[in-house]
Amino acid sequence: MKPLKIALSIIFLAIFFAAGAVAGYFLLKPPSDKTVVTAQVILTALRDQGFLVTQTYIFDEPVTIEKTSGSAFKDFFFGQTITARGTMEANLGIDLSRVTFEDVLVENDKIIVKIPQAKVFNVRLIGPLDVKNTQGILKRLLENEEGYNEAQAELTKAAEQAALRPEFIDRATNSAKEEVARLVGYVARDKTVEVQVKK
């Protein structure tokens, strides 16, 4: 009888400690840190990104700069023709610092974010710049310039104008919508995200 009492006592103590451990876990566990998603949280997450480049285009078009006076005689002495070719990179995207508090709407299970239309962020030369400069006789002697800076400025201007074509802007804006939806999805995992373009 004595071994039966000892066995029952051990079983009772084991059940008692197991019940105490389970009750202690549920009563004393730390509260879960659930982040409340507000418009300010989303706005901060977006603004931390700065300018979001969504499309990059490469242009390799030659430009010609002609400095003529209209007179063949004057052009013989002072005329100049600069022909340049270089590979230009144009980056398009959206400036997330322009997203305001009014552009973010948080509803029960849906978030609506309004973003600006894509624009050109920068245009830069990404390779060598080939410049051919034909100058008049006196211009070569008195004001000899290679035309490098002028050629680069003209190439930059041409690439920027090419990047502003509506189909390029639309493609960059659509990519920005997808990227912003993905970024907001990281912050608010349990909500659906809709991204709209500001008018």
C-alpha positions as CSV (number, residue, x, y, z in Angstrom):
1,M,0.0,0.0,0.0
2,K,2.9,2.3,0.8
3,P,4.4,2.1,-2.8
4,L,0.9,2.9,-4.2
5,K,0.7,6.1,-2.0
6,I,4.2,7.2,-3.1
7,A,3.3,6.6,-6.8
8,L,0.0,8.5,-6.4
9,S,1.8,11.4,-4.6
10,I,4.4,11.6,-7.4
11,I,1.7,11.7,-10.1
12,F,-0.3,14.3,-8.1
13,L,2.8,16.5,-7.7
14,A,3.7,16.2,-11.4
15,I,0.1,17.1,-12.4
16,F,0.1,20.0,-9.9
17,F,3.5,21.4,-11.2
18,A,2.4,21.0,-14.8
19,A,-0.8,22.9,-14.1
20,G,1.1,25.6,-12.3
21,A,3.6,25.9,-15.2
22,V,0.8,26.3,-17.7
23,A,-1.2,28.7,-15.6
24,G,2.0,30.7,-14.9
25,Y,2.8,30.9,-18.6
26,F,-0.6,32.3,-19.5
27,L,-0.8,34.6,-16.5
28,L,2.7,36.0,-16.6
29,K,3.6,36.1,-20.3
30,P,4.6,39.5,-21.6
31,P,2.0,41.3,-23.8
32,S,2.7,41.0,-27.5
33,D,4.1,44.1,-29.0
34,K,1.6,44.7,-31.8
35,T,2.3,47.9,-33.8
36,V,-0.7,50.0,-34.5
37,V,-0.5,51.1,-38.1
38,T,-1.4,54.8,-38.4
39,A,-1.0,57.3,-41.2
40,Q,2.0,58.7,-39.4
41,V,3.8,55.3,-39.3
42,I,3.2,54.8,-43.0
43,L,4.3,58.4,-43.8
44,T,7.5,58.0,-41.8
45,A,8.3,54.7,-43.6
46,L,7.7,56.3,-47.0
47,R,9.6,59.5,-46.3
48,D,12.6,57.5,-45.1
49,Q,13.0,56.3,-48.7
50,G,13.6,59.8,-50.1
51,F,13.5,59.9,-53.9
52,L,12.4,56.5,-55.2
53,V,14.0,55.8,-58.6
54,T,11.7,53.4,-60.5
55,Q,12.9,53.5,-64.1
56,T,16.3,54.1,-65.7
57,Y,16.7,54.8,-69.4
58,I,19.8,54.9,-71.4
59,F,20.1,57.3,-74.4
60,D,22.9,57.4,-77.0
61,E,21.9,60.1,-79.5
62,P,24.3,62.5,-81.2
63,V,23.8,66.2,-80.9
64,T,25.1,69.0,-83.1
65,I,25.6,72.6,-82.0
66,E,26.0,75.1,-84.7
67,K,27.2,78.7,-83.9
68,T,26.7,80.6,-87.1
69,S,26.1,84.2,-87.9
70,G,24.3,83.6,-91.2
71,S,27.2,85.0,-93.2
72,A,29.5,82.5,-94.9
73,F,32.4,85.1,-94.6
74,K,32.0,85.6,-90.9
75,D,31.5,81.9,-90.3
76,F,34.8,81.2,-92.1
77,F,36.5,83.2,-89.4
78,F,34.3,82.9,-86.3
79,G,31.9,80.0,-86.9
80,Q,31.8,76.8,-84.8
81,T,30.2,73.4,-85.2
82,I,30.3,71.0,-82.3
83,T,29.2,67.4,-82.9
84,A,29.0,65.2,-79.7
85,R,28.0,61.7,-78.9
86,G,27.8,60.2,-75.4
87,T,25.8,57.6,-73.4
88,M,23.4,59.4,-71.1
89,E,21.4,57.8,-68.2
90,A,18.1,59.3,-67.1
91,N,16.6,58.2,-63.8
92,L,12.8,58.7,-63.3
93,G,10.8,58.2,-60.1
94,I,8.8,59.9,-57.4
95,D,9.8,62.1,-54.5
96,L,8.3,60.4,-51.4
97,S,9.1,63.5,-49.3
98,R,6.2,65.2,-51.2
99,V,3.7,62.6,-49.7
100,T,1.7,64.4,-47.0
101,F,-0.4,63.3,-44.1
102,E,-3.6,64.0,-46.2
103,D,-2.3,61.6,-48.8
104,V,-2.4,58.6,-46.5
105,L,-5.8,57.2,-45.4
106,V,-6.0,54.2,-43.0
107,E,-9.3,52.4,-42.8
108,N,-10.2,49.2,-41.0
109,D,-8.5,46.8,-43.3
110,K,-7.4,49.0,-46.2
111,I,-4.8,51.7,-46.7
112,I,-4.9,54.2,-49.5
113,V,-1.8,56.2,-50.4
114,K,-1.7,59.0,-53.0
115,I,1.7,59.5,-54.6
116,P,2.9,62.2,-57.0
117,Q,3.4,61.5,-60.7
118,A,6.9,60.3,-61.7
119,K,9.4,62.9,-62.8
120,V,13.1,63.0,-63.9
121,F,15.4,62.7,-61.0
122,N,18.7,63.2,-62.8
123,V,20.5,62.8,-66.1
124,R,24.1,62.0,-66.2
125,L,26.9,60.9,-68.6
126,I,27.9,57.3,-68.1
127,G,30.7,56.9,-70.5
128,P,33.1,58.8,-72.6
129,L,32.0,61.9,-74.5
130,D,33.2,62.1,-78.1
131,V,33.4,65.7,-79.2
132,K,34.3,66.9,-82.7
133,N,34.8,70.6,-82.9
134,T,35.1,72.6,-86.1
135,Q,36.0,76.2,-85.6
136,G,36.6,79.2,-87.8
137,I,40.2,80.4,-88.2
138,L,40.1,83.4,-85.9
139,K,37.9,81.6,-83.3
140,R,40.5,78.9,-83.1
141,L,43.2,81.4,-82.5
142,L,41.4,83.8,-80.2
143,E,38.8,81.7,-78.3
144,N,39.9,78.1,-78.7
145,E,37.5,76.0,-76.7
146,E,36.8,72.3,-77.0
147,G,33.1,72.6,-76.5
148,Y,33.0,69.8,-74.0
149,N,30.8,71.5,-71.4
150,E,28.4,72.9,-74.0
151,A,28.1,69.4,-75.6
152,Q,27.5,67.7,-72.3
153,A,24.8,70.3,-71.4
154,E,23.1,69.7,-74.8
155,L,23.2,65.9,-74.5
156,T,21.8,66.2,-71.0
157,K,19.0,68.4,-72.2
158,A,18.2,66.1,-75.1
159,A,18.1,63.0,-72.8
160,E,15.9,64.8,-70.3
161,Q,13.4,65.7,-73.0
162,A,13.4,62.2,-74.3
163,A,12.8,60.8,-70.8
164,L,9.8,63.1,-70.4
165,R,7.8,61.2,-73.1
166,P,4.4,60.2,-71.8
167,E,5.0,56.5,-72.1
168,F,8.2,56.7,-70.1
169,I,6.5,58.8,-67.4
170,D,3.5,56.4,-67.2
171,R,5.8,53.3,-66.9
172,A,7.8,55.0,-64.1
173,T,4.6,56.0,-62.3
174,N,3.2,52.4,-62.6
175,S,6.4,51.0,-61.2
176,A,6.3,53.5,-58.4
177,K,2.8,52.4,-57.5
178,E,3.9,48.8,-57.3
179,E,7.0,49.7,-55.2
180,V,5.0,51.9,-52.8
181,A,2.4,49.2,-52.3
182,R,5.2,46.7,-51.5
183,L,6.8,49.2,-49.0
184,V,3.6,49.9,-47.2
185,G,2.8,46.1,-47.2
186,Y,6.0,45.6,-45.1
187,V,4.6,48.0,-42.5
188,A,0.9,46.9,-42.6
189,R,1.1,43.2,-43.4
190,D,-2.6,42.4,-42.6
191,K,-4.1,45.2,-44.7
192,T,-4.8,45.7,-48.4
193,V,-2.9,48.6,-49.9
194,E,-4.2,50.8,-52.7
195,V,-1.9,53.3,-54.3
196,Q,-3.3,56.2,-56.4
197,V,-1.6,59.0,-58.3
198,K,-2.3,62.6,-57.3
199,K,-4.0,64.6,-59.9
